[in-house]
Amino acid sequence: MIEPIPAVTLPPCSSPEQEAEWLRQALHTWLDREFLPEIVNDKIAERASSVYLRQRMEGENDVGCLLIAILTEMQGFDFSKSFYSEFAVANAVSDLLLNSLGIDTCCGQS
């Protein structure tokens, strides 16, 4: 029988603003490195980190739920001046969070 993939949970947040700032910087760096550095990348990273901050302050620790929240809220962002979409951004955030926990995002192994 196929086993479901277990949820990945972040540790409780003691400094949400610091985590959000780390995420903003890490995502901005990833966006600039993945394709071309663009001015809009800063706005994308800022928006994603603000969603993350709000979710963490509300007590959300599940990486999958954070991914869905960022995906949903980024749908309202204007990506017309970017190579990215809400899916790419949400997946990148998820990868960054998993990497911060020492989880290999390529194969799902730690």
C-alpha positions as CSV (number, residue, x, y, z in Angstrom):
1,M,0.0,0.0,0.0
2,I,1.2,3.5,-0.8
3,E,2.1,5.6,2.3
4,P,1.1,9.2,2.3
5,I,3.8,11.8,2.5
6,P,4.1,13.0,6.0
7,A,3.5,16.7,6.7
8,V,6.5,18.9,7.3
9,T,6.2,21.2,10.2
10,L,8.3,24.2,11.1
11,P,9.3,24.7,14.7
12,P,7.2,27.2,16.6
13,C,8.0,30.7,15.6
14,S,9.7,32.9,18.3
15,S,10.7,35.7,16.0
16,P,8.3,35.9,13.0
17,E,9.6,39.3,11.7
18,Q,13.2,37.9,11.6
19,E,12.0,34.7,9.8
20,A,10.0,36.8,7.3
21,E,13.1,39.0,6.6
22,W,15.2,35.9,6.1
23,L,12.6,34.6,3.7
24,R,12.4,37.9,1.8
25,Q,16.1,38.1,1.3
26,A,16.5,34.4,0.4
27,L,13.6,34.5,-2.1
28,H,14.9,37.7,-3.7
29,T,18.3,36.1,-4.1
30,W,16.7,33.0,-5.6
31,L,14.5,35.0,-8.0
32,D,17.5,37.1,-9.2
33,R,19.7,34.0,-9.6
34,E,17.2,31.7,-11.3
35,F,16.6,34.0,-14.3
36,L,17.5,37.7,-14.6
37,P,17.6,40.2,-11.8
38,E,14.5,42.3,-12.2
39,I,13.1,45.2,-10.1
40,V,9.9,43.4,-9.7
41,N,11.7,40.6,-7.8
42,D,11.9,42.7,-4.7
43,K,8.1,43.3,-4.8
44,I,7.5,39.6,-5.3
45,A,9.7,38.7,-2.4
46,E,8.2,41.4,-0.2
47,R,4.6,40.2,-0.9
48,A,5.5,36.5,-0.3
49,S,7.3,37.3,2.9
50,S,4.4,39.4,4.2
51,V,2.0,36.5,3.6
52,Y,4.4,34.2,5.3
53,L,4.7,36.6,8.3
54,R,0.9,36.8,8.7
55,Q,0.5,33.1,8.5
56,R,3.3,32.4,11.0
57,M,1.9,35.0,13.4
58,E,-1.5,33.2,13.2
59,G,0.2,30.0,14.3
60,E,0.6,28.2,11.0
61,N,3.6,25.8,11.1
62,D,2.8,23.3,8.3
63,V,4.9,23.9,5.2
64,G,2.2,22.6,2.9
65,C,-0.4,25.1,4.3
66,L,2.1,27.9,4.0
67,L,2.7,27.0,0.4
68,I,-1.1,27.0,-0.3
69,A,-1.5,30.4,1.5
70,I,1.3,32.0,-0.5
71,L,0.0,30.5,-3.8
72,T,-3.5,31.7,-3.1
73,E,-2.5,35.2,-2.1
74,M,0.1,35.6,-4.9
75,Q,-2.7,35.0,-7.5
76,G,-3.6,38.6,-7.0
77,F,-0.1,39.8,-7.8
78,D,0.6,41.3,-11.2
79,F,3.3,39.0,-12.7
80,S,3.2,40.7,-16.1
81,K,6.7,42.2,-15.7
82,S,8.2,39.0,-14.4
83,F,9.3,35.6,-15.6
84,Y,7.6,34.0,-12.6
85,S,4.1,33.0,-11.6
86,E,2.4,32.4,-8.2
87,F,3.2,28.7,-8.6
88,A,7.0,29.3,-9.1
89,V,7.1,31.6,-6.1
90,A,5.2,29.3,-3.8
91,N,7.3,26.4,-4.8
92,A,10.5,28.4,-4.3
93,V,9.3,29.4,-0.8
94,S,8.6,25.8,0.0
95,D,12.0,24.7,-1.2
96,L,13.7,27.5,0.8
97,L,11.9,26.4,4.0
98,L,12.6,22.7,3.4
99,N,16.3,23.5,2.8
100,S,16.4,25.5,6.0
101,L,15.2,22.4,7.8
102,G,17.9,20.3,6.1
103,I,15.5,18.4,3.8
104,D,16.7,17.7,0.3
105,T,14.0,19.1,-2.0
106,C,15.2,17.0,-4.9
107,C,14.4,13.6,-3.4
108,G,12.6,14.4,-0.2
109,Q,15.3,13.0,2.0
110,S,17.1,14.7,4.8
